[in-house]
Structure formats: C-alpha cells, structure tokens
Amino acid sequence: MLLMQPFIWTQKNEAHAGNSGADAKTVSPQWTTEEITGAWEVVSRVYVTLLEEDTAAPDFVADIQALNTSLAEKRIIERFSDAVYNHFDSEVEGENIIYDQSADALFVYHTGDPVIYQFTFAQYQNDALGDGAHDSQWAHVETTTQAHDPILGFEVEQVRYWDEQDDDESIAEVLYWVSSELPSWFYQLKGLGVSGYALKQSSSMSIEGHQLRVNKEAISIRPIDSAALLRAPEDSFNVVLWEEVREEKMAERHTYDLPMPDKQGAAQENAEISANRDDKAEASLTEVERQQAGFLEMLMASSPKAYDAVSVFQGGLARVEQAGKTFYINTQGERLFDHQLDTVLTAQQRGCYQLNSFDEGVIAHYLVARDQKMGLVDPHTGQWLIEADYDYLEKRPCQILKSYKDGLVGLFSFEGKELVPTKYQDVRSFGFQNFFAVQQKGQWGVYEGGSRELVIPTKFDQISYCGGCGSKPEYFYAKKDGHWGLVGFDGQLWLPFEYEFPQHRFMRGDQWVVNLQRDGQELLIHLGTGTHYFNKDYDDVLVLNDFMALKKGGRFALFNRAGQQLTDFELTGVYELDNYSGQNLYIEVAKEDKRAILDASGADVVPWQRAEYISRLRQDYFLVHHNKKGQVELRDLSGTVLVPAQYDGYSIEARKDESNEWVDTNVLKVHKGKLRGWYFADEGVLVEPTFDNIRYWAPEHAEHPYILVEKGGMSGLYKLDGTEVLPPVYDSLSLQLPELLSFKQDSGYGLINIRTGKELVPPRYAWIDPVKTDKIMLLRLPYEQQKEGESLYHWWDAAQQKMIELPFKEYEPLAQEGLWAVFKDEKSFLYDAQAQKIISAPYDLIGDASNGLIIVENDDKFGVINDKGKEIFPLDYDLALRNDSGFIALSRQNKKRFWETIYLRPDGEPIFSDPIMTWSSPDSYEAPLIRAAEQEIIVGAYDPVRRNDSFGIYDWQGTERLAPEYKTLFLYNDVPRYGAIKKNHVGLFDDQRNEVLPVVAHARIAFDEKEF
C-alpha cells in the first residue's frame, strides 16, 4: 500500500509547458511500494513565533529574532518503525532517545554527557517524564475534522490540547498536525495519545506578557532501511541501568546546573556545588569492570597526594574534590580546568554542516573554564588544545571558535588550530581555502592562514563574500571611496571600483555577476570576457546554474559558462537539467513543439524532435517523453537510442555496497502499465515487461547478481542477461551458500542447486538454516512429521549434496568438521563420521568442539576430551567455563570449601603449573577474562590478609605482570593502562606495570554525570 498516490514514472514537468523561462517546480516526495520499508527518517527544525509582533517592544522582537537565528541550523532527527524509535538532537544538552519496544529497553542521554541511562518504559514514565506532558494534565483535547493542507505530501488532522484561561487571560495549548499513515506509538513515552505522527507541533507560552509559540516542524521525510535504526547504543558507550542509580538521582532533582560564562567571556564561580551532585553511580567503562566491581573508585594525584573525593577516568580526565572545591585533572595529575561549559564536535573532513555525536569519525572536545578564563581541552588525552587564556570562546559555524581577549578577536578551529591571531577589531571567515577578512582601525583587509600574514592590507571600507556558494569564487566584493569592485585573493583587481552593491544577495561562485549596478542600472557581467549586459536592453535575463539566456523579441539566445553565445535569438524555451561533476554540461531547449539537448559547446546531443519534454535519469541517461501515449525513449549521454519509445518509464535499480551504502546498478527497471521488465546496460539486453515486479538481487554468498522476479504472488530467478534460472513458482527464495538456494513452496521449505536449477530436497521442512561450518544444513521437520524419541532435524551435506544419515535416532554436528554428538540410551557419545564409529566414552553432556577440545559432563562432574575422544582432563571438576577465544577454566571445591582452578590456553596447555585457589567460584567474575591484544589474563586468587579474593594480571605463559593483591582492577585502552584498588586505596600503572601513581589515596567516588 502506498502512502500517497502511485508514482507516475512519466510525470510531466510543468516548467516545460510554457515557452519561456526555466521555472522551478517543487514535487512532493513519492515512493513506490518497494521503497517503503516501514522505517522512516524525519528531519525537523525548531523556531519561535511572536504573536502580535507589531505591539511588542522592539528589544523583545530583536531578542526573538536573535533566538531564531541561533535556531536556524538546529535539526532534530527522528527515525522510527513499528517497533523502534530513535530521537537525536546534537545541540549540547539535547535529548537523545533509543527505544526498542520489543525488548522494553529505553536508552536516554543528553548530548555532551558520556553516560547513557537505560530505563524500562515504566521507569521512564514514573521517574523521568515531566508532569506537563501527560494527556491527563490538560483540561481539554479535541481532534478537528476540518480540512488541512498536506504536509510533505501526507494528509494531516489537527489535535489540540488546551487549558482554561489563566490569570493573564492567555490559554495554554499545544497543537499537533498528525498523519495517521505514520507510526505514532512512541508518543506514549511522553504520555501522549495522539492518533498519528506529528509532522508539526506548536506550543503556546508567555514571556514578559508577550504571547509566543514554540514550533517544531518536519522539513524532510524519507523511507530508510530498517538496519539504520538503533536498538541499543554501541558497545563503546557507557550505559548505566537506571535502577542502580535511581535513589541518588531522584534525590538530586533540586540541584542547579553549573554557571555558564557571560558574553564578556568570564566564567563566574559564585555558585557553590552541592555535595548532592556527587554521583555515586557505577559508571562502568569496560566489560572487565562491569564483571569485577560493584562500584568504581579512582585517584588522581601527582605528588602523591590524597583528595577528598575522586572520579574514574573518562578518557584522559578525572574530576577531583579538595577542600570543598572541585576541578579536573589529566592522567599526569595536572590540574586542567574548573568547569566544563560546552562541547564542540569536529571531524577530519571539515565542513559547514551540523555534526551528530553518532556520526562516523566525530570527535568531541570540551570548552572549559579555569580561573575565569576559557580554553579548549581534548577529553580523550587530557591535553590543552587552546590554553585557558581567553575572555570568551564563541562557537561559530563551520567548526570555528571566535576568540575574545582584551577587546580584540581572532579565530581557532574546533581542533584548537589558530586560524587568525587574536589581535584584530573583528574577523570573519571567508570559507575559501585559508583566507579571512580582518579589521583594523575600521578598515578591512585579508589575512592568509597558511603564511600567517596579512596578504591584502586593511584599506577597504567594507568586504563581502559568497561563503555559502558551493563553488567558492576566487574573489571578494570590496568597497572603497564609496564604490564597489571585485578583488582577487591574489590582490589583483577583477572589476574596478565603479559599481553599486545594493545588498548581499544573488551571490554566485561562477563567472557571472548579477548583483552589481552601474549608475543605478541593473546589469549582468561576465568576468571572463568582461562583457556587460544591461537588463533594460532585454525582455528577460535568465542566469541558470550552468548556462545563461537572454530574451529579446519573445525569443531566447543561449550562452555557456565561458560567456560564449551558443544560439541566436531563436529559442522559445530553455530548461535546466541536473548536471554532474566531471561530466559535460547539458541543457534542454525548445523551438515551438520540438525539443533538443545541447551541450556546453552548443552541439545537439539529442537531436531536434517533437517531444513533450526531455529529462535526465540520474547521470547516465536521457529520457525523451513523447506525446504519443506518454511513451518514453531511453538514450545514453551520446544521444544514442538504447530503447525506443515503447514503454512508460524507467528507474535505476540500486544495491548496497561494501560500506552498506546504496549505489546504482547497471540494471534499469522498465515500466509498461502495471508490468515490469528490465534493461541490462552492460550487454544492451532488454527483457520485456511481463512481470508484476523485478528486483536486483545480490545476496551474501552469491557468485554474481540476479534478478528476482515476481508474478502472481510467486517468485522466480533470472540472470541479468534475461536467462531464466528458476520460473516464478515459489513463495520465497533465500540463498544459503553460493550454489545452494532454499525455497518455500506449498508451506514447506526445500533446497535447489542454483547453478543447475535442480531440486535437491523437496519442500517438506518447517525451516532450513546453515549450521556450524556452513557445510551442513539443518532441516527441521514440521510438527506433524515429528516422532517421539527421534530427532526433530535432518541434516544435509552441502558439499556432497546428500542427506547425512547416521545409525542413530538423534545426532547433531559439532563445530569441528566430521565430529558429531550422537545420542543412545540416554547418553551422548562423540562420533567420527569419517571412521563411522563412536570414539568416546558415554557422557551426560558433550559440549561443542573448539581447537580440538571438548568439555564433557557426567553426574555433575566436568572434564575435557580431545577430538579423538581421549580424556585430557578427568571428570573431577565441579565447574567448567570456556570463553569465546577458547580459554578454559576447570574448577573444583576442596574440603575447606575453597575453589581450585586450572586455566587452559586454547591449545589445551595449562597457563599455571599449579591450580589457583579462590574463595569464590570463577563464574562469579566470569573467568577466564582475557585481553587478546596484550596477551594477558586477569586472575583472582585468595588473599589471606583480606580474607577474600584479590586480582592480578598474568601473560599467557603464566608470567606475573601485576601480583594478585588488588581488590579491584580497571583496564583502560589508553594511558594509564591499569588502575587498582588495594586496602581501599587506589593507584595507577602504565604499559609496563610501573606505578604512575602509588596506591595511597582514599578511594571515594565523586562522579558528576553532568560533567562527564
């Protein structure tokens, strides 16, 4: 079902209907059934509307305008389906939500905070939801039935929540314009019961007697792959369960935020930080810490020196408290700053677009205050990027900071690189290479960041530049002695100072200048030829993206980028086409009822012919739309006819590349009425539209791509050149291995050899999946074929292309090829399929094989056998554990109830010559814990002094790295590599296990979740 009217593949462009102008037309987004995935992405903007602006105070109006300017770049991104909801707001303190409804897992954090809290739905409703958001808090709610204009192509209805008039005679209300065609179940998170997704919402509020409306409005919507939805944060994020910190957090509700700097740049320190801000929550950083410690305690000192309270390192920073004051230090124990004020996001590829913390390659840096000065810190290394010497650091677009010091200004990048020294009256970024406009003594010049010098002296009254142009011009506008001219960044004069420049608009980055005047006359200037075209001499002047047209006597003449005239005044219409970087430039032109495509030289690429209009299909094709039955002709960029005008339209099939991005293929879907075929461009093969639908199909394991066809609700398979592989007679098809295809037919699943098309297994199974080495297929019998006492599965040998039949009623393959666990007389045996015999003693349980080792169990005792069935370690152990890397721990309790554990490497050799004794069983801390890159294992051992287990670190040959004498160990990816708690004191160790800070300080956590 489509959300809107079906897409018309030969949709007409109204701009072609007339005989003049290249009129723009906005087409509402429309999608085919194939494109609608059930997952959506909506991008929204936020702005404020001032009601009765005419009667408002001018200062208040200016404040609202300034607010809207600051909100102009703010974007809220929502992605959702019927089961998952994502909400991202990259502004500092913006709320971010990841909610998997099926798992009842709700993750919430604010941009700039490193801790993500995990709620259940009920916890969020009870503890985190503001009172004013519930339906029940409103006196009235109504849904209007009157017609409303569609929003982004969706029909909407208005839902209104409101209360009675208050003392200032204003009505509190919220309006939602909702579409019932989109999911809205996630509004329950906020206690709302609206009947559709709110494409727009507007809330009333009153400030200083002025009535305002705060608006959130969708500006784009598109279907997305459901794989783009996040069900949980990445493993690298620090997730804390809400129930573990609820008591402390609920008690902190009265705590105020830290002060922000004023406009003059000084960070005020006149607010005391309540002790209640100390977050005693566990902020687990690694899997090791989560398993080994119930809380985190950490020290930072350089002398050594004890603090009243300390926090865990987050990257290169820790927060400490001393004599009632808090500040932050790095891993060298150096005091860095007092408060974190803001977060800036930067990426290696700089650009003037808003970054999100979830974007790939994004790095966060901290704007901080120290002694009433501001600076920039890298929180990952704990190093200064910009020393705290500035009165104020102001965030500017394009990842730039504007610095203020002693009444002068400069510029830095978000990485801390000085772009312009802080010694000018004012400074602006051109956004072109490394040039900046700087002001001294009221005059403007140009500073070049590469040479770090003033390359054009400060001699201009004003400077203007097209910083927003996609193609940046190599010149700027300058005013001198009351007139404007153009100056190159090399200092050369492009246009003399003899023009008027009424206002900064219609800026361009090519050779055409359209916004200057001479003696009050509007004109068009081509910089390459120097030609001036005065608007008064022509009926119309059209400056397009890649061409220019002048109209005189009702006819157009066409010019190219270089200013060359391509035609006489003979055209009745010119129409822009999409042009692509690295290709020739094309434009559609008209003479009465004929159309053609010209290139930048004026040559006819698509020759003159009677047509309704000509369009482009992506970057490789032209579509000639003929009047006759709306049929469309397909041509390549040379103008060669690929498919004659016999079909309704074409669309390019897409696939996902190695980076999971959608890219075009060499297959075009061909439309004829409701039928579909395809055109294979590589071989010029046309497959007639005889199917209900076709899809480019390149699943994992495929030797080459196919075309999946649908006809009458059934699926079939073709090669790209149109050769039939399988007719459309199957309910579904799924590739399991390069040559093996599973299919569903008549409610059952079977197997087909895709190379030969031969049916290998009839469709009689409930499901089919590859197992273990992918050489064996599991075939589950349907319920009606299952027999008591016999296996629920059959097994298919993909290599031999035959069913595996062993002389037992039940058997299952192990991960090691050729080995099976077989079941006989309520016992399990190891079976060698090649030798066709049982090779082990009977066991109650046989585990899977890994590196030739298999854990076995009899009568609640565990041991290890090898892949020959030989017993390597006897069944004398009360516990057996194996991790994903193949390390094994075998443990048993002695007569004194202590646990004695041996640790085995993946090759089966013991790491230690003697068992390690502990009070707790190894499963209490998920042994064996290893770090593969460092080839080390974390081991617990009984400490008779503490009368409890302590932890140490060894390499895989059993050599001690840190003696087992620490209550808790912390492992870091960066320096310091290790933290340890001993006798309630904390210390740090480097890569070589040398003490960075001795174990001397009291270990008490003072972790402020707002600062980290």
N, C-alpha and C positions, 0 to 999 in steps of 0.2 A: 504494500500500500504506500502510495506517495503522500508526502505531507502537503504537497502543493500540486497544481495541475501538471500533467506529464510534460517532460521536457520536449520541446519541439526542435528537432535536430536541424531543421532548415529555417529556424526562426529568423524573421526579417529584421534588418536594422533600419529603424525609421530614418536614420540620417541619410539613407540612400533614396528616400522617397522624393526629396526635393531636387532642385537643380543648382543649388548654391550652398556653400558653406560646408564645413566639416563638423556638423552638430554633434554634441556629446549626448549619449543616452545611457542612463543607469538601468541595468537589468537586474531584477530581484534574483537572489540565488535560487537555483532549482537543481534538484538531484534526481537521478534515476534510482530505481529500486536497488540496483547493485551497489550504489554509492551510499545508501542509507544503512549504516551498520548497527544502529541502536545506541551508539555512543556519540556524544556531541561535545563541541567546544564553543563556548560563548565568551567573547571579549566585551567588557563593559567599561564605560567611562563614568566619572563622578563629577558633578558640578552643582553649584548653588544658584538658585533663582531668588532674586529680591523682589517681593511683591510691592506694588505702589512705589516704584523707584523714584517717580517724579517728586514725591513728598518727603523722601528720605534725606537725611543730612548728607552733604557732599562727601564728608570724610568717611562716613559709613559706606556709601556707594563705592568709594575708592578702595576701601578695605575688602569689600566683596569681590570687586574686580581683581584685586591682587590675589585673593584666595583662589579664584577661578583660574588665574594664570598659573598658580602653583599646582593646581589640579589638572592642568591641560595634558600633561604627559602621564598621569596616573591611569593605570589599566588594571582591571580585575579580571582574572581568567578563571572560568569555571568549566570543568569537564565532568561529564556525568553519563550514566546509563541507568538501567532499571535496578542496578544493584550497587553501584559505586558512585561516590561523589567526591570531587576534588575542587578545592577553592584556594586560589593563590593570589596574594596581594603582596607585591615585592617592596612596597613602601615600608620603611622602618616602623616597627610595631604593628604592621598589617597582619590581620589574622589569616592563617593558612590551615586548611582542614583536609584530611584524607579520611574517608569513611567507607568501609567495606560492610555493607548492611548484613550480608550473609554470615560474616564472622563476628558481627557486633563489635567491630574494632574501629574506634574513632580516635584519630591522632590529631592533636591541635598544638600549634605553636605560633609564635609571633616572629615576624621577620627580624633578624638580628639576634634572636635568642638561640642558643645551641641546644636547649633541652626541649624535646617533644614529649608531651604528656599523652598517655594512652588512656582513654575513657571507654566505658560501655555507654550505650545510649542512655540508660537510666542514670548513670553517674553524671553525665553531661547535663541532662535535664535538671537534676537535683542541685548540682553544685556550681555549674559554670554558666547556666543560662540566666540572662538578665530578666528581671521581673516584667519589664515592659514589652517583652517580645511575645508573650503568650496571647493567644486569641482571647483567653478569659479576662485579660486586663483591659480589654476595650468594651465600651458600653454597647456599641452597635457594630454590625458588619452587614454589608449588602453587596450583591453582585448585580451590576447594571445590565440591562438587556439591550440598551440602545447600541446602534452600530458604531464601531470604532475603526479607524484606519488601520490596515495591517501594519505590522512592524517586521521588517526584514522578510516580508513575504508570508508571515504567519498571521492568521486571524486571531484576534485577541478580544477578551472581555475584561471589563474593569471590576476589580474588587476593592471595596472601600471599608476601612476600619476607622471609627471615629468616636470621640467622647463629646460630652456636652461642653458648652462654652465655659471657660474658666473666668477668673476674676478680671482679666484684661480683655474679656469678650472675644477671645480667639478660640477656635475649635482645633483640638489636637486630632490629627488624622494621618493615615498612611494610605496611599493609593497604589494598587498593583495592576498592571496591564498584563494579563496572563494568557498563555496559549495552552490549551488542553492537549495539543498534539505533542507536547514535550514532557518528559518526566518531571514530577514535582514532589515526589515522596520525601526528598531530603529537607524540605521546608519544615518537616516535623522536628528537625534538630533545633530550630528556633521557636518551636511551639506554635507554628502557623499551620493552618489547614487550607491554604489556597488551592484552587482547583486546577492549576496549571503552572508552568514555569513563567516567572515574572520577567518578561523582556524589558520592562521598565517599571520603576517604583519611585514614589515621591513622598517624602515625609515632611510634615509641617513642623516649624519651630519658631520661637520668638526670642529675639535678642535685642535688648535695649528698646523694647517697644516696636521693633521692626519685625514684620512677618516674612519668614523665609521658607523656602522649600529646598530640601536636600535631595538630589536626584541621582539615581543610578540607572543607566540606560545602555542596553546592548547596542554595540556598533558593528558586530560581525558575528556570524554563526556558521558552523560547518560541521558536517559529519566527520568523525575521526575513527581510526582503527581502535577497537576496544583495548588493544595492547598498550595504548598510550595512557590508559587510566592507571593511576597508582592505587594499589590496595593497601600498601604499607610503605613507610619511609625506607630508604636504602639502609643497608646494614651499618654504614658509616655514621649514621645519625645516632644521637644519644637519646634513647627512648626510656622514659620513666613511667611506670604504672601509677595511675592516679591514686589507687588505694594505699600505696606505700607512703605517699606524702600528703594525703588529704588533710590529716589533722593539723599539720603545720601550716599548710596553705590556707585553710579556712580561717585560721587564727590571724593570718596576715592581711586580711581584707581591708583593714583600716590604714595600712602603710602607704605613705606617699612616695611618688617617684622622685628620683634624684633631680636637682635643678638643671635646666638647660642654660647655655650661655645666652646673654643678651646680644643685641645687634652690634654692640661695640666690641664684642668678642671676648669678654671676660667671663670665665666660668665661676659663678658665685658659689661659695662654700658655706653659706649661712644656714643650711638646713642640716639638722642632726639626723644621722641614720639610726633608725630604731634597731635595737637588738633583735626585734621580731622579724627583721628582714633576713636574718641568717637562716638559710635554707638547710635544714638537717637532712634533706632527702638524699638518698643514694643516687649519684649521677654516674652510673656505670659507663665506662668508656670502652671496655673490651669484653669479649666473651669470658676471658680468664677471670676478670674482676667480678663479673656477674655470678660466676660459679663459686668463687672462693671467698668473697667478702659480703657481709651484711651491710656494711656502710663503707664510705671512703674517707680516709683521713690523710692529710698531706702536710708537708712542711716546705717552706722556702726560707732559707737564711744563707748569708754568705760568710758570717764570721767564724763559727756558727753562732746562732742567736735565736732565742725562743720567742715565739709570738703568742699573743693571747688566743688567736684563732687563725686557722689557715684553711685553704680550699684545695681541692685536687687541681692539678694542672689541666687546663684545656688548651691543647696545643703548646704554646710557649709562655702561657700566662697563668698566674695563680693570684688569688685575692687573699690578703692577709689583714689581720686586725692587731693593732698595737696601741696601748694606752687610749683606747676608745676611738681611735681613728682607723680608717680602712684605706688601703691603697693596693696597687697591683705591682707585682714583680715578675721578672723573667727567670729562666732556668739557671742563670748565673747569680740569682739572688739580688739583682739590681732593682732598685725602686724605679718604676717607669712612670705611672700616672695615678691620679686620684679617682677619676670617674671616666667611664665610657659614655660619650654623649650621643654618638650616632654610628651607623655602619655604612660604608660605601662598598659597592660591588663592582669589580673590574674583571676584564677578560683580556686574553692576549691579543685578540682581534678587536681593537678599539673601534667604537662606532657611536653614533648619536642615537642609540636606541636603549630602551629601558631593560636592564638585566633582571633576571629572576634567580633566586638562590638555587633553584633546581636546574638551571641551565648548565649545559656541559662546559667545563673549564672555567667556571666562575669562581673568583676568589674574593673573600670578604676581608676588608681592613677596617680598623676602628679609628674614628675621630675621638680624641680623648682630651681631657683637661688635666693640667698639672700646674699648681701654683698660679691659678687664674690665667693661664696661657693655654693655647690649643696646639695640638700636634696630631700626627697620624702614625699608628702602630700596626705592624703585621702581627696579628694574634697567633699565627702559626709558629713564628720564630721568636716572638717576644722582642723584636728589634724595632728601633725607630725608623720610620720611613721619612717622616718630617719631624724634626725636633720640636718640642713644645715651646716655641719662641714667638708665637703669633697671637695677636689680639683676637683674631677670628679666622676661621677657615670655613668658607661658604661653598656648599655643593652647587655646582653649575652643570648644565647639560654636557653631553659628550665626555663623561668621565673626567671632569676638570674641577679642581678646587681653586677658588679665588681667595688669595691670602691678604689679610689686612694687618699692618704693623706701623705704628706711629703715624697714622694718617695716610700711608702710601699702600699701594696694592700691587699684587703680582699674580702669577698662575702656577699651579702644580698639577700634575696628573694624579689620578687615584692611586698610582703605584708609588707616588712620592717624588717623581722626577720634576725638577724645577724647569718650567717652560719659560717663564718670564720672571726675572728677579723682582722682588718687592720694593720697587723704588719709583713707581710712576703714579701720577694722579689717577689714572684709570687705565684699564687694559681690557681688550676684547679678543676673543679667538676668532680668526677668520674661518677655521675649519679647513684651510687649504695648506697641505704639506705642513710646514712648521713655522708659518708666519702669523704674527699677532699685531693688532693695532694697539699702540700705546700713546698716552697723552702726557705731555709735559708743558707746563706754563700755558695751558689752554689750547695748545696746538697738537695735531696728531701726526704720527709717523708710523713706520713699520719696523718691528723687531723680528729677527730671524733666530729661531731657537737652536738651529744646528750650529751656526757660527757664534751664537750667543752675543750678537751685536745689533746695533740699530743700523739696518741696511738702507732705510729711507728716512732722512731727518724729519723731525717734528716741525712741519711747515704748513700743514693743511688745517683749514677751519673745521672741516668735518670729513668723515670717512664712512663709506657704506660698502657692503659686500654681500653677495648671494651665498651665504653659508648653508642655505637649505637646498641649493641646486645639486642634483645628482651628479652632474658633470661640473666640477668646480672650475670657474673661469680663472685665467691666469692674470687677471687684472682686478682692480677695485675702483670704486667711484670716489673721487676726491673733490672737495670744494676749496677754491682759492680765490680771493679777491671777489667774492660774490658770485662766481660762476663755477659750474661743474665740468669735470673732464674725466677721462679714464686713464689710469696709471698702471703699468705692469709691475709685477713684483720685482722685476729687474731694474726698476726705476725709469724705464722708458715710457714716454707719453704716447698712449694709444689714441686718445682724442683730446684736442686742445681744450682749454678752459673757456668755453664759449657757449655752454648749454645750461638750460634749467633742468632741475631734477625735482619735480613736484613732491614726490613721496616714494618711500621704499616699497615698491610693488612691481609686479610683472618682471621680476629679475630672472635672468636666463644665464645658462652656462655655455652657450654656443657662440657663433659668430654674429648673431643678430642682436641688436639693442633696440628695445621697443619703448623704453620709459623716459627718454630724454626729449626735451623740447628745445626749439630754437626760435627766439622771438615770439614765444607763446604758441608756436605751431607744432603740433604732434608730428613725429616723423619716425621712420624706420631706417636704421643704419646697419650696413653690413661691414664688419670690421676688416674682413679680408680684402674686399675691393674698395672700401671707403665710400661706396655709393650711398646717397641719401634719398629716401623715398618719402615725400611728404604726403600724409594721409589725405589732405584736401584734394590731391590730384587723382584719387581713385574712389570707386564706389565702395570698396571694401578691401581690407588688408587682413589676410589670414596667416599668422605665423604658427605653423604646426611644429610638432616635435622634431621632424627631420626634413621638412620642406617648408616653402613659403609660397603663397599665392596672392596675386594682385588681381582685383576685379575692376574691369572698365567696360562700359557699354554692355553690361549683363554677361560678360564672358571673363573667364579666369586665364591668367598666364601663370605657369608653374616655374619655381626656382628651386635649386637644390641647396644643400648646406653651404657649398662653396660660393653661393651667390650667382651661379650660372643660370641663365634663363633657358629652360628646357622646352617650352612650348610658346606659341603665340597666344594672343588672347582669343582662344578658340574652345575652351573647355566650359561645359555647363555645370560641372561639379568636381570637387576634389574631396577625397575621404581618406582619413588616416587609417593605417593598418598597424598591427603590432609588429615592431621590428626588434631584432635580437642582436646582441653584441657579437661582433665577429662576422656578421653576415652583411650582404648588400642591403641597401635600403629600398623599400618598395612603397608605392602609393597607388590607390585606386583612383582612376579618373573617369569622367563621363562626358560623352557628346550625345545629347538627346537620349535615345534609348539604348545606346551602345556603351559598353564598359571595357576597360583595359587595365592592366597593371604595368606601370612604368617603374624602372629602377632609377638610381641616383644619376645615371648618365642620360636619362630620357629615353632609353631603349624600351620597346614593347616586349615585356616578358610574357604576359598573357595577351595575345593579340586582341584587337578590337572585335567585339561580337555583341549580339543582342543578349542581354542578361539582366536579371533583376538587380543583382549586386555580386561582388566578388569579396570573399573573406579569406582569412588565413586559418589553417588548422595547425596549431602550435607553430613550430619553427620550420617545418619541412614541406608544408603543402599549401596550395591554394584551392579554395572551393568556389566554383563558378555556379551560382544559383540561377537556374533558368526559370522563365515564367511558365513554361510548359509543365504542368502538374507539379510544380515545385521541385523538379528533379535537379540533382547536384552532380557536377562534374568534378573529378579529382585530378589535380595537376601537381607536378613537382615544382621546385623553385626555378627550373629552366623553362617552365611553361609546357613541358611535355604532358600529354594526356595519359594518365595512368588508368583511370576508369571512366568510361563515357557517362553521360548524363542519363542514367537509367535507374538511379536509386535516390532515396530520400535524404540521406545524410551519412556522415562518418564520425567516428570517435576513436581516439587512440587508446589502446589497451595499456594498462600500467602494471608494473610488478615492483616488488620490494628488492632493493639491492642488499649488499653485504652489511651496510650500516642501518638497515631497516627503514630506509627512505624510499618513497615511491618515485619511480623513474619510468619514462616512456619506453615502450617496446617497439619492435618493428612490425607490429600487427595492428591493423585498423579494423574496428568493428564496422560492418556495413549494414545500413538500415533500409528496409523496404516494408512499409506498413508496420505490422507487428512482428515481422520476421527479421532474423539476423543471420548474417554471414560474416566473412572476414576477407581482408586483403593482406597477403603476406608480402611486404615490401621488398625483402631481400631477393626473392625469386620472381616478383611480379605476378604471383598466383592469386586469382580471385575465386573464392568459394561462395557460390550463390547463397543468398539469404533464404534458407529453408528451415531454420531452427528458431525456437522460442527465445533462446539466448545463447551467447557464447562467452567464454571467459579464458583469458590467457592463464595457463596453469603450469607453474614451475615449482612443485613441492620439494621439500628436502629429500635427498637421495635420488632425485630424478636425473637420468643421464642427459636429458635435453628437455626443453619445454614442450608442452602440448596445448591443444585447445580442448577445453571441457565444454561439451555442447549439452543443451537441454531441449527436450522435445516431448510434449505431452506429459510433463512432470517427471520424465526419466532422463538419466544422464548417460552420455557416451563420451568417447575419447578419439581425437583426431591428431595427426601430426600437423605442423604449421603449414605444410605444403598441400593440405587437404586430404591426405591419405587416411582412410578410416582405420583406426586401431580397434575400437570397440563400438558397436552400434548403440544408440541411446535406448537401452532396455534395462537400465539399472537404477535402483532407488538412490544409491550413492556410491562413490568411488573414493578410495584412500590409498595412497602409495605407502607401502610399508618398507620396502627395500628397493634398490634400483631396478630390479626385474620383477618385483612381486607387488601385486595390487590386490587389496581386499575390496570386496564389493558387497553391497546389500541388495538382496532380491527376494521377494516373497517373504519378508520379515526375518530372513536369515542371512548370515554372513558367510562368504566363501573366499577363495583365493584364485587369482588369474596370473599367468605369466604374461607380463605386459609386452614382452618382446615378440611373443608368438601369438598372443591372444587366446591361448589355450586355457580352459578352465581346469585348475589343479585340484581344488577342493570345492564340492558343491555347497550351496548356501543353506547349511543346516545348523549353524552355530549361533549362540547368543551374542558373542563378540569375539574379536580376534585382535591380539596385540603381540608385538615382538617382546621377547624377554632376554635377560642376561646378555649374551654376546651378540644379540640381534641376528643370530643364525638360526634361532629356534622361535617358532611362533606358537603362542598359547591360543588354543581354540576351546572356548568354554561351551559346554553342552547346554542346550536350553533346558528349562525346568522339566519339561515332560519327558526328556530323554535321560535324566539323571537317575541312577540306580543306587540304592542304599549299599554302603560298603565298597563302592567303586569310585574311582576318581571323577571329579567334575570336569576334568580337562582332557583334551587330546593335544598332541604335540606334533608340529610339522617341522621337518628338517628343510630349511630354505636352500641349503647348498645341494643336498641330494634330491630335493623336490619330491619328498615322500614322507608319509606319516611314520613317526617313530613309535615302535611297538616293543615294549619290554615285557618280560614274562612275569609281570606283577600287576595287581589291580590298581595300585596307586604309585606314582613316581613323579618327581619334579627335578628339573635340571639345576645344577649349581653354576656359579659364575664361571668356573673353570671348565673349558670345553671338554666334553667326553665324560664328565663326572655327574652322577645322578644320586639323589636321595630316594631310596625305594622303601616301601612300607610293607611289612609282612609280620603277621602275628602280633600286631600292635607294637612293633618295634621298627626302628629306622636303621637302614644299612647304607654304606657307601658302595656305589655300583660303578664299575668301569665299563662303559658302553662298548669300547673297542675290544676289550678282552671278554666282554659278555659274561661277567661274573661279579659276585659280591666280593669286595676286598677288605671289609672291615668287620669288626665285632658288632653285635646289636646294641643300639642306643635308644634312649627315650627321645632324644632330640639330636639332630645333626644340623649345625649352622651352615652358613654359606662358606665357600672357599675364597681365600684371599692370600695371594702369594704362596699358594700351596699348603696353607694352614687352615684347619677347620676346628672350630670349638664344638665339643660334644658334651652330652649330659646324660647321666644315669642316676636315678634315685636322688636327685637334687645335688649331685656332685658333678663338678665340671673338670674337663681336661682338654687336651689338644691332640689331634691326629694330623698326619700329613696326607698328601693327595694319593698316597699308596695304601692308605688305611692303617698305617703303623702309628702306634701310640707314642707321641713325643713327650707329652707331659701327662702323668697319670690322672685319673679322675679323683683327685684328692682335694679339690678346691671348692669352697663354698660360693665363689663368685668368679665370673669371667666377663671381662669387658674388652671390646675392641673398638677403636675409633676409625674414622674414615680413611686414615692414612695407613691402616694395617697394624698399628701398635696394639699389643695385647697386655692386659693386666690380669693375672691369676692370683686370687687372694683366699686365705682361709684363716679362721679364728683358732688361736691356740687355747690351751687350758686356762689361761688367765684372761681370756676374752679379748686379747689384743689381735689385731689383724696383721698377718704376714703376707706380703705381696711381692711377687716377682714381675718384672716388666720385660716384655719381649719386643725386640725390633721387628719390622715386617719380615725379615729373613728367618725369624724364629729364634735368634740368638738372644740370651739374656743380656740386659744392659748392665746389671749389677751381679757381682758374684754371689751375694747373699740376699735373702729377702729383706725388704724394708718393712719395719714394724710401725703400725699406727694404731691410735685408739679408735678412730672412725674407719668405717669401711671405705674403700676407694670410690664407690658410687656416690658418696656424699659430696664429693667435689669433682665428679665426672672424670676420673683418671682413665687413661693417661692423657694429660694435657701436654701438647707439644707446640713448638713454633718451628715450622719446617725450614724457613729461610735461615734461621740461626742454628738449626740442628740441635735444639735443646728441648729438654723435657722438664716439666715442673712436677716435683715430687714432694709429698708430705711424709714426715717422719715424727715419731713420738719424741717429745721433749720432756724429760723427767723433771726439769726445773719448773716449767709451766704446767706440767701435768696435763698436757694437751698436745695436739699435733702442731708442728711448725713446718714451714715450707722452704724449699731450696730449689736450686736450678742445677742441672747436670747436662753434659753433652750426651750424644747417643752412644758413646763408648763408656759412659759411666763416670767420666771425669767431673769433679765438682767445680761449678762456676760460682754459685752462691751457696754457702752452707745452709742446711735446713734448720734455721734458728729464728725464722721470722713468722710472726702471727699472720701477716697478710703480705702478698706480693702484688705489685702493679707492673704491668708490662706496657711500654709505650712504643709506638712506631718511630717516634723522633726522640731526640735527646731531651731530658735524661731517659735512658732506655729502661731503667728499673727504679721502682720505688718500693720501700719495705717498711713494715711496722714491727717493732720489737720492744717489748716491755712498755707498750703504749707510747713509744716514741717513734719518730719517722725519720728516714734518711733516703738519699738518692744515690744511684750508681750509674756509671757511664757504660759504654760498649764493652770495655774490658773488665767490668765489675769493680772498678775502682770507686772509692767513695767520693762523690761530688760534694755531698753534704753529710756529715756524720749523723748517726741515729741519736739525736739529742733532744729534739724539741717535743713538747707536749702535742699529742695528736688529737686535735679537736677541729671538727669541720665548721666552717663559716661560709657556706656556699650561697652566693646571691644569684638566683636563677635569672634575674633581670639583667645582670651584668654579663653573664656568660650564655 
